Amino acid sequence: MRQHGKNIILVGMMGTGKSTVARLLAEQLGYSLVDLDAAIVDSAGSSIPEIFAEKGETYFRDLESEVLEKVLQSDRQIIATGGGVVLRPANRERMLEQGWVVALQASADVIVSRVGQDSGRPLLAGDVNERVKRILEERKDAYDFAHLTIDTSTLSVEKVAQQILAHYRV
């Protein structure tokens, strides 16, 4: 096993299990848990749907990049990112520089079953099935930069964490 950065950074589409897996990994490793979306909400003083509605997606992505940069200044963290953080090449580069990146993926049907009723996801407004499939297609290569990719469709949270830890060395 090769040595990795001190942060484990989870990327992937919404509904792939990033937040849930991050909580378990942080507990198992004794690392700090950082939910990037929660850090953005703290920084903005507004919810993500409010930010999207009042200031738009570009503003949100700018804020997301700023908050990511601040978070990455620390180590020994498990960072659960928002699904779109990978859309900016500079964010991908910084994550690779400051940690070990794990992409979580799942099938469209699994994602819809996990997030379909969550009205707090601005990118899912409208037909959830159609939106999930469109976003998956738009981002099909966006997570390819990760050191490790795991399909969480049929795995328990414990099995996903186990696979990550089997490949990770501080």
C-alpha positions as semicolon CSV with decimal commas, in nm:
position;residue;x (nm);y (nm);z (nm)
1;M;0,000;0,000;0,000
2;R;0,127;0,342;-0,080
3;Q;0,106;0,627;0,168
4;H;-0,179;0,875;0,117
5;G;-0,258;1,223;0,240
6;K;-0,394;1,266;0,587
7;N;-0,747;1,361;0,481
8;I;-0,993;1,119;0,329
9;I;-1,218;1,310;0,091
10;L;-1,542;1,149;-0,026
11;V;-1,682;1,265;-0,359
12;G;-1,974;1,142;-0,565
13;M;-2,328;1,210;-0,670
14;M;-2,587;1,293;-0,407
15;G;-2,733;0,981;-0,253
16;T;-2,421;0,767;-0,287
17;G;-2,362;0,763;0,091
18;K;-2,089;1,021;0,139
19;S;-2,221;1,170;0,464
20;T;-2,312;0,835;0,619
21;V;-1,983;0,670;0,527
22;A;-1,790;0,979;0,643
23;R;-1,949;0,960;0,991
24;L;-1,848;0,595;1,029
25;L;-1,492;0,652;0,901
26;A;-1,441;0,951;1,131
27;E;-1,554;0,742;1,426
28;Q;-1,333;0,446;1,331
29;L;-1,019;0,654;1,264
30;G;-1,069;0,921;1,531
31;Y;-1,054;1,189;1,260
32;S;-1,258;1,508;1,250
33;L;-1,574;1,491;1,043
34;V;-1,637;1,773;0,797
35;D;-1,958;1,791;0,597
36;L;-1,873;2,046;0,329
37;D;-2,239;2,139;0,270
38;A;-2,285;2,208;0,643
39;A;-1,968;2,421;0,641
40;I;-2,108;2,618;0,345
41;V;-2,436;2,675;0,531
42;D;-2,241;2,794;0,837
43;S;-2,032;3,029;0,624
44;A;-2,328;3,172;0,433
45;G;-2,577;3,185;0,717
46;S;-2,835;3,046;0,472
47;S;-2,949;2,703;0,365
48;I;-2,830;2,563;0,034
49;P;-3,178;2,591;-0,123
50;E;-3,187;2,957;-0,010
51;I;-2,842;3,023;-0,158
52;F;-2,947;2,869;-0,490
53;A;-3,278;3,059;-0,493
54;E;-3,140;3,397;-0,386
55;K;-2,794;3,403;-0,544
56;G;-2,781;3,123;-0,800
57;E;-2,565;2,821;-0,865
58;T;-2,255;3,018;-0,973
59;Y;-2,247;3,202;-0,641
60;F;-2,295;2,872;-0,458
61;R;-2,008;2,708;-0,651
62;D;-1,781;3,006;-0,572
63;L;-1,864;2,978;-0,202
64;E;-1,820;2,600;-0,216
65;S;-1,467;2,646;-0,359
66;E;-1,377;2,901;-0,089
67;V;-1,502;2,679;0,193
68;L;-1,326;2,375;0,046
69;E;-0,999;2,569;0,037
70;K;-1,035;2,661;0,406
71;V;-1,129;2,306;0,509
72;L;-0,830;2,159;0,324
73;Q;-0,590;2,363;0,537
74;S;-0,634;2,107;0,817
75;D;-0,562;1,737;0,818
76;R;-0,680;1,417;0,985
77;Q;-1,029;1,484;0,853
78;I;-1,296;1,282;0,681
79;I;-1,454;1,526;0,437
80;A;-1,794;1,455;0,281
81;T;-1,824;1,688;-0,017
82;G;-2,127;1,801;-0,210
83;G;-2,180;1,617;-0,537
84;G;-2,090;1,915;-0,756
85;V;-1,762;2,017;-0,592
86;V;-1,579;1,819;-0,861
87;L;-1,715;2,039;-1,140
88;R;-1,426;2,281;-1,103
89;P;-1,082;2,151;-1,202
90;A;-0,914;2,363;-0,931
91;N;-1,122;2,187;-0,665
92;R;-1,022;1,845;-0,799
93;E;-0,654;1,946;-0,796
94;R;-0,670;2,077;-0,439
95;M;-0,844;1,764;-0,314
96;L;-0,575;1,546;-0,473
97;E;-0,302;1,763;-0,318
98;Q;-0,451;1,761;0,031
99;G;-0,591;1,414;0,071
100;W;-0,687;1,076;-0,055
101;V;-1,000;1,095;-0,270
102;V;-1,264;0,822;-0,277
103;A;-1,548;0,840;-0,528
104;L;-1,872;0,676;-0,421
105;Q;-2,116;0,584;-0,694
106;A;-2,455;0,416;-0,720
107;S;-2,708;0,336;-0,988
108;A;-2,970;0,593;-1,084
109;D;-3,247;0,380;-0,931
110;V;-3,063;0,352;-0,600
111;I;-2,993;0,726;-0,591
112;V;-3,358;0,806;-0,663
113;S;-3,471;0,570;-0,387
114;R;-3,230;0,736;-0,142
115;V;-3,294;1,104;-0,224
116;G;-3,622;1,110;-0,414
117;Q;-3,826;1,253;-0,127
118;D;-3,565;1,511;-0,018
119;S;-3,708;1,850;-0,108
120;G;-3,393;2,022;0,020
121;R;-3,196;1,937;-0,295
122;P;-3,225;2,225;-0,542
123;L;-3,082;2,028;-0,834
124;L;-3,365;1,773;-0,807
125;A;-3,653;2,015;-0,860
126;G;-3,905;1,862;-1,098
127;D;-3,898;1,502;-1,220
128;V;-3,648;1,338;-0,983
129;N;-3,587;1,034;-1,206
130;E;-3,514;1,249;-1,509
131;R;-3,297;1,493;-1,312
132;V;-3,087;1,218;-1,150
133;K;-3,028;1,048;-1,486
134;R;-2,936;1,380;-1,648
135;I;-2,694;1,476;-1,370
136;L;-2,534;1,130;-1,378
137;E;-2,482;1,164;-1,754
138;E;-2,343;1,519;-1,722
139;R;-2,099;1,411;-1,451
140;K;-2,017;1,061;-1,578
141;D;-1,642;1,137;-1,597
142;A;-1,623;1,403;-1,324
143;Y;-1,524;1,160;-1,050
144;D;-1,261;0,968;-1,250
145;F;-0,975;1,156;-1,080
146;A;-1,034;0,978;-0,748
147;H;-0,777;0,737;-0,607
148;L;-1,048;0,477;-0,541
149;T;-1,405;0,427;-0,668
150;I;-1,665;0,217;-0,487
151;D;-2,016;0,136;-0,605
152;T;-2,236;0,162;-0,295
153;S;-2,556;0,038;-0,465
154;T;-2,561;-0,298;-0,286
155;L;-2,314;-0,243;-0,002
156;S;-2,380;-0,160;0,361
157;V;-2,215;0,147;0,510
158;E;-1,987;-0,085;0,707
159;K;-1,876;-0,267;0,390
160;V;-1,802;0,062;0,212
161;A;-1,595;0,185;0,508
162;Q;-1,418;-0,151;0,521
163;Q;-1,322;-0,125;0,152
164;I;-1,191;0,229;0,200
165;L;-0,983;0,134;0,501
166;A;-0,842;-0,169;0,318
167;H;-0,684;0,070;0,065
168;Y;-0,597;0,364;0,292
169;R;-0,276;0,404;0,487
170;V;-0,186;0,713;0,687
